[in-house]
């Protein structure tokens, strides 16, 4: 069976995950994490991709991003992937692949899932037992949204601005949103959709997306619920 092409559309938010091959560690030192952030920043600007949220774990990373051209996200991910492999292999004197195949991504419905996806991304280190609270993890965009630092590579989605009328109000509201967490159903839906590559949203949203592309956007016909997701680790 031919491999399904990646679902990518301009001006739509995408949830992206890239894993190390066989779950191997891809970030050893602080310099590794920072190098990846610098590469993401450079190439997001180059290919006109707005980065809304990110987390770099030791063996994978997540992004929430909106490309403003049809090819922007694939071009950014290809450039970052190749550049980071060269950097990493040179630094530790190794050869061969680093990534677990091509990156995985999907489209998510803004109103229904964008803020939940941001919380999902921020809470990755908490779920992994690396920190007690999202604010304690250095390599995510969470600190930017709660006012602990300014992250110039982050472009807040317009939905974030609706959380409050002042920066302080927005920061407090977002901190509370992440502290409250997301439901198990939301977490599984976000995991399953990005790994499978099916659009995540209500039937009307999926139907509208299908009208914008020849690539099938859901496992089932528009208007029918998706099959129950299998359990997957993030």
C-alpha positions as CSV (number, residue, x, y, z in Angstrom):
1,X,0.0,0.0,0.0
2,X,1.3,3.4,-0.9
3,X,2.3,5.6,2.0
4,X,-0.3,8.3,2.7
5,X,1.0,11.8,2.0
6,X,1.3,14.2,4.9
7,X,-1.7,16.4,5.5
8,X,-0.5,20.0,5.2
9,X,-2.6,23.2,4.5
10,X,-1.6,26.8,4.7
11,X,-3.0,29.0,7.5
12,X,-4.1,26.1,9.6
13,X,-2.6,25.0,12.9
14,X,-0.6,21.8,12.8
15,X,0.5,19.5,15.7
16,X,3.9,18.0,14.8
17,X,6.0,15.3,16.4
18,X,9.5,14.1,15.5
19,X,11.1,11.2,17.3
20,X,14.5,9.8,17.6
21,X,15.1,6.5,15.9
22,X,14.1,3.6,18.2
23,X,13.3,6.3,20.8
24,X,17.0,7.1,21.1
25,X,18.1,10.2,22.9
26,X,18.5,13.2,20.5
27,X,19.4,15.8,23.1
28,X,22.2,15.1,25.5
29,X,23.5,18.6,26.5
30,X,22.0,22.0,27.0
31,X,23.8,23.0,23.8
32,X,21.9,20.4,21.9
33,X,18.5,21.7,23.0
34,X,19.6,25.3,22.2
35,X,20.9,24.3,18.8
36,X,17.6,22.8,17.9
37,X,15.7,25.9,19.1
38,X,18.0,28.2,17.1
39,X,17.5,26.0,14.0
40,X,13.7,26.0,14.5
41,X,13.7,29.8,14.9
42,X,15.8,30.4,11.8
43,X,13.9,28.1,9.5
44,X,10.4,29.1,10.8
45,X,11.3,32.7,9.8
46,X,12.8,31.6,6.5
47,X,9.8,29.5,5.5
48,X,7.1,31.7,7.0
49,X,5.9,29.3,9.7
50,X,4.4,30.7,13.0
51,X,5.5,28.6,15.9
52,X,2.9,28.8,18.6
53,X,4.2,26.2,21.1
54,X,7.0,23.6,21.5
55,X,8.6,21.2,23.9
56,X,11.9,19.4,23.4
57,X,12.1,16.1,25.3
58,X,15.2,14.0,25.4
59,X,14.1,11.6,22.6
60,X,11.4,13.6,20.7
61,X,9.9,17.0,20.3
62,X,6.5,18.5,19.7
63,X,5.5,21.7,17.8
64,X,2.2,23.6,17.3
65,X,2.7,25.7,14.2
66,X,0.8,27.4,11.5
67,X,2.5,27.6,8.0
68,X,1.5,30.5,5.9
69,X,2.3,28.7,2.6
70,X,1.4,25.1,1.5
71,X,5.1,24.0,1.6
72,X,6.3,26.0,4.5
73,X,6.0,23.3,7.2
74,X,7.6,20.5,5.2
75,X,10.4,22.8,4.1
76,X,11.1,23.9,7.6
77,X,11.1,20.4,9.0
78,X,13.3,19.1,6.3
79,X,15.8,21.9,6.8
80,X,15.8,21.5,10.5
81,X,16.0,17.7,10.4
82,X,19.0,17.7,8.1
83,X,20.9,20.4,9.8
84,X,20.4,18.9,13.3
85,X,21.6,15.5,12.2
86,X,24.8,17.0,10.8
87,X,25.3,18.9,14.0
88,X,24.6,16.0,16.2
89,X,26.6,13.4,14.3
90,X,29.6,15.8,14.1
91,X,29.5,16.6,17.8
92,X,29.5,13.0,19.0
93,X,31.5,11.5,16.1
94,X,28.7,9.2,14.8
95,X,27.2,8.4,11.5
96,X,23.8,7.2,10.3
97,X,20.2,8.1,10.9
98,X,18.9,10.0,13.9
99,X,15.2,10.3,13.2
100,X,12.4,7.7,13.4
101,X,11.4,8.2,9.8
102,X,9.7,11.3,8.6
103,X,8.0,13.6,11.1
104,X,4.3,13.1,11.9
105,X,1.8,15.9,11.8
106,X,-1.9,16.6,11.6
107,X,-4.3,19.5,11.5
108,X,-6.3,20.5,14.6
109,X,-9.5,22.5,14.9
110,X,-8.6,25.8,16.4
111,X,-11.6,26.5,18.6
112,X,-11.9,22.9,19.9
113,X,-8.3,21.8,20.3
114,X,-5.7,24.5,20.0
115,X,-5.4,25.5,23.7
116,X,-5.8,21.9,24.7
117,X,-2.9,21.0,22.3
118,X,-0.7,23.8,23.9
119,X,-1.4,22.3,27.4
120,X,-0.7,18.8,26.1
121,X,2.6,20.0,24.8
122,X,3.5,21.8,28.0
123,X,2.6,18.9,30.2
124,X,4.8,16.3,28.3
125,X,7.7,16.7,30.9
126,X,5.2,16.4,33.8
127,X,3.6,13.2,32.3
128,X,7.2,11.8,31.8
129,X,8.0,12.4,35.5
130,X,10.8,14.8,34.6
131,X,9.4,17.8,36.6
132,X,6.6,18.3,39.0
133,X,5.1,21.3,37.2
134,X,5.3,22.6,33.6
135,X,6.9,25.8,34.7
136,X,10.0,23.9,36.0
137,X,10.9,22.6,32.5
138,X,13.4,24.7,30.6
139,X,12.9,23.5,27.1
140,X,9.3,24.4,26.3
141,X,7.4,27.5,25.4
142,X,5.4,27.3,28.7
143,X,7.5,29.9,30.5
144,X,6.8,32.4,27.7
145,X,3.1,32.1,28.1
146,X,3.1,32.5,31.9
147,X,5.4,35.5,31.9
148,X,8.6,34.0,33.2
149,X,10.6,34.8,30.1
150,X,10.2,36.3,26.6
151,X,10.7,33.8,23.8
152,X,11.2,35.6,20.5
153,X,10.6,32.6,18.4
154,X,7.1,32.1,19.8
155,X,4.1,33.6,17.9
156,X,1.0,33.4,20.1
157,X,-2.1,32.3,18.2
158,X,-5.0,34.9,18.2
159,X,-7.0,32.5,20.5
160,X,-4.4,33.1,23.2
161,X,-5.2,36.9,23.2
162,X,-8.8,36.1,24.1
163,X,-7.7,34.7,27.4
164,X,-7.6,38.1,29.0
165,X,-7.5,41.9,28.4
166,X,-4.0,42.4,29.8
167,X,-0.7,40.4,29.6
168,X,-1.1,39.6,33.3
169,X,-4.6,38.3,32.9
170,X,-3.6,36.2,29.9
171,X,-0.6,34.7,31.7
172,X,-2.7,33.9,34.8
173,X,-5.5,32.3,32.7
174,X,-3.0,30.2,30.7
175,X,-1.2,29.1,33.8
176,X,-4.5,28.0,35.3
177,X,-5.5,26.2,32.1
178,X,-2.3,24.1,32.1
179,X,-2.5,23.5,35.8
180,X,-6.0,22.1,35.4
181,X,-4.7,19.8,32.7
182,X,-6.7,18.1,29.9
183,X,-8.9,15.1,30.0
184,X,-7.7,11.6,29.2
185,X,-9.9,11.7,26.1
186,X,-8.4,14.9,24.8
187,X,-4.9,13.6,25.5
188,X,-5.6,10.3,23.6
189,X,-7.2,12.2,20.7
190,X,-4.3,14.5,20.4
191,X,-1.8,11.6,20.5
192,X,-3.7,9.4,18.2
193,X,-4.4,12.1,15.6
194,X,-0.8,13.2,15.2
195,X,0.6,9.6,15.0
196,X,-2.0,8.6,12.4
197,X,-2.1,11.8,10.5
198,X,-5.9,12.3,10.6
199,X,-7.4,15.7,11.1
200,X,-8.7,16.3,14.6
201,X,-12.0,18.2,15.0
202,X,-15.7,18.1,14.8
203,X,-17.5,16.6,11.7
204,X,-18.2,20.0,10.1
205,X,-14.5,21.0,10.5
206,X,-13.3,17.7,8.9
207,X,-15.8,18.1,6.1
208,X,-14.6,21.7,5.4
209,X,-11.0,20.5,5.3
210,X,-11.8,17.7,2.9
211,X,-13.1,20.3,0.5
212,X,-9.7,22.0,0.6
213,X,-7.6,19.0,-0.4
214,X,-7.6,15.8,-2.4
215,X,-5.8,13.9,0.4
216,X,-8.3,12.0,2.6
217,X,-8.3,13.9,6.0
218,X,-10.1,11.3,8.2
219,X,-10.2,7.6,8.6
220,X,-14.0,7.6,8.3
221,X,-16.4,9.5,6.2
222,X,-17.0,13.1,7.2
223,X,-19.8,13.3,9.8
224,X,-19.1,9.8,11.3
225,X,-17.0,9.3,14.4
226,X,-13.4,8.0,14.1
227,X,-12.7,4.5,15.2
228,X,-11.7,4.1,18.9
229,X,-8.0,5.0,19.1
230,X,-5.3,2.6,20.1
231,X,-3.2,3.3,23.1
232,X,0.0,5.1,22.2
233,X,2.9,6.5,24.1
234,X,3.6,10.1,23.3
